[in-house]
Amino acid sequence: MTCACLRLLAFCLTCLAPPVVWAQIPRPEATSSDEVIDEAFQAAQWGFYSSAGSAIQQMQARRAAGDGPLADLLRRRQSLAGLRQRAEAELATLGRDDKANTDALAVRLSGDIDAIRGEIATVDAALARDFPAHDRLTHPRPLSISEAQNALEPDEALLFIYSGERDTYSWAITPTTAAWLRIGLGRASLSDQVANIRATLDPNAATRGAMSLDTADDGPRIAVFNRTEAFLIYAELIAPLIPFLEGTKHIYSVMDGPLSGLPLAVLPSELIPGDDDDPETMRQTRWLFQDYALTSLPSVDSLPLIRQAVGKPKQTQLSLLGFGDPDFRGTALTTSADALMRSGAGDPDGISALAPLPFTRVELNRIARTLGASERNLYLGKAATEGAVKSADLGTADVIVFATHGLLSGDIKGLAEPALVFSPPQQASGLDDGLLTASEISSLPLDADWVILSACNTAGSDGRPDAEGLSGLARAFLFAGARSIMVSHWPVRDDAAARLTTGTFENLINAPSGLSKAKALQLAMQSMLTDESDPSLAHPSAWAPFVIVGDGR
């Protein structure tokens, strides 16, 4: 028997007895045991924050290189931090040959260090006062369980899963209860599981030797999805908590490490008999997204922040800006580092060699018609440039759509942060080198209700043990002022991407008022899954790549 089958048998045996949940906290009573659980919940959040440290530092360094009051304060802080570091290093290396002079120098250096610390505190206070969004990003604070509960609406829940070296912990929190469990499954093992599942979701996986399914003579070749492997993740980490989610319709999830590379939508909540390569079996399988509308969060503490964000009044017509179908003329989904990058910037010739995305033009035109927006608000072909994005009046758009290739920093050697790719300029410049990086995105003046990244890999993580919860792209758009974004977890078929994004907007426009973004995406996914006109649409690689991040309402 395979390892997955053995684990499935073990799970089935445990189902004969009620699932063991390590603790359950009813409100409003509190006990000493509750305090321990709360401490564990906050400790896991600290562990989660550490994984995002490099991305935050990179973004902060790039913003300091820009212009404006925030950049001035960040440069001032960096300068002070450098002075303090040098003074501390000099103090640590003082000799003892001339004790009198050494003591005097030590006193002076200590005084300098204290003074610099005071100046840094002043700068930090100014950052917190004048730029609260930046302060929240760089100085996150864990939430208590009661704070998380207070941020939830009656039909909502928070699911937080944190992976440690040896164990993985899951919390399910509703406005009235909180439950948690521990599973003896560490990051490395969980990473292997996620990698196996993701290999059956990438449309290009068949070219790397994965078992594949031909759907048509001229159709896509896709790897056979492993329902058993996906069901085991649900069974071990989520199923024991489902009884505590009674009345929940909308789940906000925060995934750490390997699980950040896997949307919850692809997890079966029931494992029916059937062959995984049979489209009808996939349609009849019960998936988690059918039970709950799903929204992702970059961190637990972002839950109350999305409640505090004051959005624009709901309108009958949403204003739109769209960028897509860039002027790519090659055949490659990605190219080599030397081809895409030159001297730390985008290389126009290498960018031109990327494969074109013709369906993105159809996608954007259809979204414009759905929203009643003018096609003059679309930047297509050669007009879809990085410079056009930076010069557009972004603050007036309710919806901004980017339909292009997305690059992760790990994809291309020399690319220090993730980026969206646009039509290459004749000659690269600081304003436009064809790559809109995360730090450049974080400086955009957005006031959008949501941003759609109809591109490949814009959610970020590939399931590695040290993966961040969300890519720098997702974080950057939230930081720039987007209240929610829609991002993808793997290279998306451009026809499937077009159907999911346009279907989501059509559901919003045509449904009665009050339909949430998360529900609109849920309905679009369901429509694709049950469409019998194309067997390949039943595969999760087609209907499950996108997640909504931020405010899913």
C-alpha positions in Angstrom: 0.0 0.0 0.0 1.1 3.5 -0.7 1.9 5.9 2.2 -1.2 7.9 1.3 -3.4 4.8 1.5 -2.0 3.7 4.8 -2.6 7.2 6.3 -6.1 7.2 4.8 -6.8 3.8 6.5 -5.5 5.2 9.8 -7.8 8.2 9.5 -10.8 6.0 8.7 -10.1 4.0 11.9 -9.9 7.1 14.0 -13.3 8.2 12.6 -14.9 5.3 14.6 -14.4 7.5 17.7 -15.1 11.3 18.0 -12.3 13.5 16.8 -10.0 14.7 19.5 -9.8 18.5 19.7 -7.3 19.7 22.2 -9.3 22.5 23.5 -12.5 24.4 22.9 -13.3 27.8 24.4 -16.9 29.0 24.8 -17.4 32.7 25.2 -17.6 34.6 27.5 -16.3 32.3 30.2 -12.5 32.2 30.7 -10.3 29.8 32.6 -6.6 29.3 33.2 -6.6 26.7 30.4 -8.1 29.3 28.1 -5.2 31.6 28.8 -2.7 28.9 27.8 -4.6 28.3 24.5 -4.6 32.0 23.9 -0.9 32.2 24.5 -0.3 29.4 22.0 -2.5 31.2 19.4 -0.4 34.4 19.8 2.9 32.5 19.8 2.0 30.8 16.5 1.3 34.3 15.0 4.8 35.4 16.1 6.3 32.4 14.3 4.2 33.3 11.2 5.4 36.9 11.2 9.1 35.8 11.0 8.5 34.2 7.6 7.6 37.5 6.1 10.5 39.4 7.5 12.7 39.4 4.3 9.8 40.6 2.1 9.1 43.5 4.5 12.7 44.5 4.7 13.0 44.5 0.9 9.9 46.6 0.5 11.0 49.0 3.1 14.5 49.4 1.5 12.9 50.1 -1.9 10.4 52.6 -0.5 13.3 54.5 1.2 14.9 54.9 -2.2 11.8 56.8 -3.5 10.5 60.3 -2.9 8.1 61.9 -0.4 7.7 62.2 3.4 7.5 58.4 4.0 10.7 57.8 2.0 12.4 60.7 3.9 11.5 59.1 7.3 12.6 55.7 6.2 16.0 57.0 4.9 16.4 58.9 8.2 15.7 55.7 10.2 18.1 53.6 8.1 20.8 56.2 8.6 20.3 56.3 12.3 20.2 52.5 12.5 23.6 52.4 10.6 25.1 54.9 13.1 23.9 52.9 16.1 25.3 49.7 14.6 28.7 51.2 14.0 28.8 52.7 17.5 27.7 49.4 19.1 30.4 47.6 17.1 33.1 50.1 18.2 32.0 49.7 21.8 32.2 46.0 21.6 35.8 46.0 20.3 37.3 48.5 22.8 40.7 47.4 24.1 42.0 47.5 27.6 45.5 48.7 27.1 44.7 52.3 28.2 42.0 51.8 30.7 41.3 55.5 31.4 40.9 56.4 27.7 38.9 53.2 27.1 36.5 54.0 29.9 36.0 57.6 28.6 35.4 56.4 25.1 33.0 53.8 26.3 31.0 56.4 28.2 30.9 58.6 25.1 29.8 55.8 22.8 27.1 54.7 25.3 25.8 58.2 25.4 25.8 58.4 21.6 24.0 55.1 21.4 21.3 56.3 23.8 20.9 59.5 21.9 20.5 57.6 18.6 18.0 55.3 20.1 16.0 58.3 21.2 16.0 59.7 17.6 15.0 56.3 16.2 12.1 56.3 18.7 11.0 59.7 17.5 11.1 58.6 13.8 9.2 55.5 14.7 6.5 57.6 16.4 6.2 59.8 13.3 5.9 56.7 11.1 3.1 55.3 13.4 1.3 58.6 13.5 1.6 59.7 9.9 1.8 56.4 8.1 -0.2 53.8 10.1 -0.5 51.3 7.2 3.3 51.1 6.9 3.6 50.8 10.7 1.1 47.9 10.8 3.0 46.1 8.0 6.4 46.5 9.7 5.3 46.1 13.3 2.6 43.5 13.4 0.9 42.6 16.7 -0.7 39.2 17.3 -4.4 39.1 18.1 -5.9 37.4 21.1 -8.6 34.9 20.5 -11.2 37.4 21.9 -10.0 40.1 19.5 -10.3 37.8 16.6 -13.8 36.8 17.6 -14.8 40.5 18.0 -13.7 41.1 14.4 -15.9 38.3 12.9 -19.5 38.7 11.8 -22.1 36.1 12.9 -21.8 33.8 9.9 -18.0 34.1 9.6 -15.1 32.1 11.0 -11.3 32.3 11.0 -9.2 29.2 10.2 -5.5 29.6 11.1 -3.0 26.8 10.4 0.6 27.0 11.6 3.3 24.4 10.7 6.1 23.8 13.1 9.2 21.6 12.7 7.4 18.6 14.2 3.7 19.5 14.6 1.1 21.5 12.8 -1.6 23.4 14.7 -5.1 24.4 13.5 -7.4 27.0 15.1 -11.0 27.5 14.2 -12.5 30.6 15.6 -16.1 31.9 15.4 -17.7 34.8 17.2 -18.9 32.5 19.9 -16.4 29.6 20.1 -12.8 28.7 19.5 -11.2 25.3 19.0 -7.7 24.0 18.2 -5.9 20.8 17.5 -2.4 19.6 17.1 -1.2 17.0 14.5 2.2 15.3 14.5 2.9 16.4 11.0 5.9 18.8 10.6 6.7 21.2 7.8 8.9 18.9 5.8 6.3 16.1 5.6 3.5 18.6 4.9 5.7 20.2 2.2 6.0 16.9 0.4 2.3 16.5 0.4 1.6 19.9 -0.9 4.3 19.5 -3.6 2.7 16.3 -4.8 -0.7 17.9 -5.0 0.6 21.0 -6.8 2.4 18.8 -9.3 -1.1 17.7 -10.4 -2.5 21.3 -10.6 0.2 22.9 -12.8 -1.0 22.6 -16.4 2.6 22.2 -17.5 3.3 19.4 -15.1 2.7 16.7 -17.7 5.8 17.9 -19.6 7.9 17.1 -16.5 6.8 13.5 -16.5 3.7 13.6 -14.4 0.8 11.2 -15.3 -1.4 13.1 -17.6 -4.9 13.1 -19.0 -5.6 14.0 -22.6 -8.9 15.9 -22.8 -9.0 16.5 -26.6 -6.7 16.2 -29.6 -5.9 19.9 -29.4 -6.8 20.4 -25.7 -4.6 20.8 -22.7 -2.7 17.9 -21.1 -3.2 18.0 -17.4 -1.9 15.8 -14.6 -4.3 13.5 -12.8 -5.4 15.2 -9.6 -4.7 13.1 -6.4 -7.9 13.4 -4.4 -6.7 11.0 -1.7 -3.6 13.2 -0.9 -5.8 16.3 -0.8 -8.5 14.7 1.3 -5.9 13.7 3.9 -4.9 17.3 4.5 -8.6 18.1 5.0 -9.2 15.1 7.2 -6.2 15.7 9.5 -6.1 19.5 9.8 -9.7 20.7 9.2 -12.3 18.0 9.6 -12.1 17.7 13.4 -12.9 21.4 13.6 -15.9 21.4 11.3 -18.4 20.7 14.2 -17.4 24.0 15.7 -18.2 25.9 12.5 -22.0 25.5 12.7 -23.7 28.4 11.1 -20.6 29.5 9.3 -20.9 30.5 5.6 -17.7 32.4 5.1 -14.2 31.3 6.2 -11.2 33.7 6.4 -8.1 31.6 6.4 -4.5 32.3 7.3 -2.1 29.5 6.1 1.5 29.2 7.1 4.5 27.6 5.3 3.7 24.8 2.9 -0.1 25.2 3.1 0.2 28.8 1.8 0.8 27.3 -1.6 -2.5 25.4 -1.7 -5.9 27.0 -1.9 -8.4 25.4 0.5 -10.9 25.1 -2.4 -9.0 22.0 -3.8 -9.5 20.0 -0.6 -12.3 17.4 -0.9 -14.6 17.3 2.2 -15.9 13.9 1.2 -14.0 11.2 -0.7 -16.4 9.3 -2.9 -15.4 6.2 -4.9 -14.3 6.7 -8.4 -11.3 7.3 -10.7 -9.4 10.5 -10.3 -9.1 10.8 -14.1 -12.8 10.6 -14.6 -14.4 14.1 -14.9 -17.7 12.9 -13.6 -16.0 11.7 -10.4 -14.5 15.1 -9.9 -17.9 16.8 -10.4 -19.6 14.4 -7.9 -16.8 14.9 -5.3 -17.7 17.3 -2.5 -15.2 20.1 -2.2 -14.6 22.5 0.7 -15.4 25.5 -1.4 -18.9 24.2 -2.0 -19.5 24.3 1.8 -18.0 27.7 2.5 -17.2 30.9 0.6 -13.4 31.3 1.2 -11.2 34.4 1.6 -7.4 34.4 2.4 -5.7 36.8 4.8 -2.0 37.7 4.8 -1.9 37.4 8.6 -4.3 37.0 11.6 -3.9 40.6 12.6 -5.2 41.8 9.2 -8.7 40.6 10.1 -9.7 43.7 12.2 -7.8 45.9 9.8 -10.1 45.0 6.8 -13.0 45.9 9.0 -11.6 49.3 9.8 -11.0 50.1 6.1 -13.7 52.5 4.9 -14.6 51.7 1.4 -16.3 53.7 -1.3 -20.1 53.7 -1.2 -21.6 50.8 -3.1 -22.4 51.9 -6.7 -24.6 50.5 -9.4 -21.7 50.9 -11.8 -18.1 50.2 -10.9 -15.3 52.2 -12.5 -12.6 50.1 -14.2 -9.0 50.2 -15.3 -7.5 47.2 -17.1 -4.1 46.3 -18.4 -3.6 43.2 -20.5 -2.5 41.3 -23.6 1.0 42.8 -23.5 3.1 42.9 -26.6 4.8 39.5 -26.1 6.0 37.7 -29.3 7.7 34.6 -28.1 6.8 31.1 -27.0 8.2 30.8 -23.5 6.1 31.0 -20.3 9.3 32.2 -18.6 12.8 32.7 -20.0 16.3 32.5 -18.5 17.6 34.9 -16.0 20.1 36.4 -18.4 17.3 36.9 -21.0 14.8 38.7 -18.6 17.2 40.7 -16.5 20.1 42.9 -17.4 22.1 45.0 -14.8 19.3 44.5 -12.3 16.5 45.7 -14.5 14.1 44.2 -17.0 15.6 43.4 -20.5 13.2 44.5 -23.3 14.4 41.8 -25.7 14.0 39.0 -23.1 10.5 40.2 -22.1 9.5 40.2 -25.8 10.3 36.5 -25.9 7.5 35.7 -23.4 4.5 33.9 -24.7 1.5 36.1 -25.7 -1.8 35.9 -23.8 -4.5 36.5 -26.4 -7.4 35.5 -24.1 -6.6 38.4 -21.7 -7.8 40.9 -24.3 -11.1 39.0 -24.6 -11.2 38.8 -20.8 -10.8 42.5 -20.2 -13.2 43.5 -22.9 -15.8 41.2 -21.4 -15.2 42.5 -17.9 -15.6 46.1 -19.3 -18.9 45.2 -20.9 -20.1 43.5 -17.7 -19.3 46.5 -15.6 -20.6 49.0 -18.2 -17.2 50.5 -18.5 -15.7 52.2 -21.6 -13.0 50.3 -23.5 -11.0 53.5 -23.3 -10.2 52.5 -19.8 -8.3 49.4 -21.1 -4.6 49.4 -21.9 -4.0 46.6 -24.3 -1.2 45.4 -26.5 1.6 47.9 -26.9 -0.3 50.3 -24.6 -0.1 47.9 -21.7 3.2 49.2 -20.3 4.6 49.7 -16.8 4.7 53.5 -17.6 1.0 53.5 -18.4 0.2 51.9 -15.0 2.3 54.5 -13.1 0.8 57.4 -15.0 -2.8 56.3 -14.9 -5.3 57.9 -12.5 -5.4 54.7 -10.3 -7.1 56.4 -7.4 -10.4 56.8 -9.3 -10.9 53.2 -10.2 -13.1 50.8 -8.1 -11.7 47.8 -10.0 -8.2 47.4 -11.5 -7.4 44.3 -13.5 -3.9 43.2 -14.5 -4.0 40.3 -17.0 -0.4 39.4 -17.7 2.5 37.1 -16.7 3.5 37.2 -13.0 7.0 36.3 -11.8 8.0 35.2 -8.3 11.4 36.2 -7.0 12.4 32.6 -6.9 11.5 32.0 -10.5 14.2 34.2 -12.0 17.7 34.5 -10.7 18.6 38.1 -10.1 14.9 39.1 -9.6 15.0 40.2 -5.9 11.2 40.5 -5.6 8.1 39.4 -7.5 6.8 41.4 -10.4 4.2 41.8 -13.1 5.4 41.8 -16.7 4.2 44.4 -19.2 4.9 45.4 -22.8 8.7 46.0 -23.1 9.8 49.6 -23.7 12.2 50.5 -26.5 14.8 51.1 -23.9 14.6 50.3 -20.2 14.5 53.2 -17.7 13.7 53.8 -14.1 10.1 54.6 -15.0 9.6 51.6 -17.3 11.7 48.5 -17.6 8.8 46.2 -18.3 8.7 44.8 -14.8 6.4 46.3 -12.1 8.0 45.1 -8.9 6.3 44.6 -5.5 8.0 47.6 -4.0 6.9 49.8 -7.0 3.4 48.5 -6.5 3.4 49.4 -2.8 3.9 53.0 -3.8 1.0 53.2 -6.2 -1.9 55.5 -5.1 -4.7 53.0 -5.0 -8.2 53.4 -3.6 -9.6 50.3 -5.3 -12.4 48.1 -3.9 -10.4 45.2 -5.4 -7.6 44.4 -7.7 -7.7 41.4 -10.0 -4.3 39.8 -10.8 -5.3 37.5 -13.7 -1.7 36.2 -14.1 0.3 33.2 -13.1 1.5 32.6 -9.6 0.4 35.9 -8.1 -0.6 34.3 -4.8 3.0 33.4 -4.3 4.0 30.3 -2.4 5.1 27.1 -4.0 4.6 25.0 -0.9 8.2 25.0 0.3 8.6 24.6 4.1 10.0 28.2 4.4 7.4 29.7 2.0 5.8 33.0 2.9 2.0 33.1 3.5 1.5 35.4 0.5 3.7 36.7 -2.2 5.1 40.2 -2.2 2.7 41.0 -5.0 -0.4 40.3 -2.8 1.1 42.2 0.2 2.2 45.1 -2.0 -1.3 45.7 -3.4 -2.9 45.6 0.0 -0.3 48.0 1.3 -0.9 50.4 -1.6 -4.6 50.7 -0.7 -6.5 47.8 -2.3 -9.2 46.5 0.0 -9.2 43.1 -1.6 -7.3 41.3 -4.4 -7.9 38.2 -6.5 -4.7 36.2 -7.1 -3.7 32.8 -8.6 -1.8 29.9 -7.1 -0.4 28.3 -10.2 0.1 29.0 -14.0 -3.5 29.5 -15.2 -5.0 28.6 -18.5 -5.8 32.0 -20.0 -9.2 30.7 -21.2 -10.0 29.4 -17.7 -8.8 32.6 -16.0 -11.0 34.7 -18.3 -14.0 32.6 -17.4 -13.4 32.8 -13.7 -12.8 36.5 -13.5 -15.6 37.5 -15.9 -18.0 35.0 -14.2 -17.2 36.5 -10.8 -18.1 40.0 -12.0 -21.2 38.8 -13.8 -22.4 37.1 -10.6 -21.8 40.4 -8.7 -23.7 42.5 -11.2 -26.6 40.1 -11.9 -27.2 38.8 -8.4 -29.4 40.6 -5.8 -27.6 43.2 -3.7 -25.5 41.9 -0.9 -23.6 39.2 -2.7 -20.1 39.1 -1.4 -16.9 38.9 -3.5 -16.1 35.5 -2.0 -19.6 34.2 -2.8 -19.4 35.5 -6.4 -16.1 33.7 -6.9 -17.6 30.6 -5.3 -20.5 30.6 -7.8 -18.1 31.1 -10.7 -16.0 28.1 -9.6 -19.1 26.0 -9.2 -20.3 26.9 -12.7 -17.0 25.8 -14.2 -16.8 22.6 -12.2 -20.3 21.4 -13.3 -19.9 22.4 -17.0 -20.1 19.2 -19.0 -19.2 20.8 -22.3 -15.5 20.6 -21.7 -14.2 17.6 -19.5 -11.0 19.4 -18.6 -13.0 22.1 -16.7 -13.8 19.5 -14.0 -10.1 19.4 -13.0 -9.2 21.6 -10.1 -6.4 23.2 -12.1 -9.1 24.9 -14.1 -11.6 26.1 -11.5 -9.5 26.4 -8.3 -6.4 28.7 -9.0 -7.8 32.0 -7.8 -8.3 33.1 -4.2 -9.6 36.4 -2.8 -7.3 38.1 -0.3 -8.3 40.8 2.0 -12.0 41.8 2.5 -14.1 39.1 0.9 -17.4 40.9 1.6 
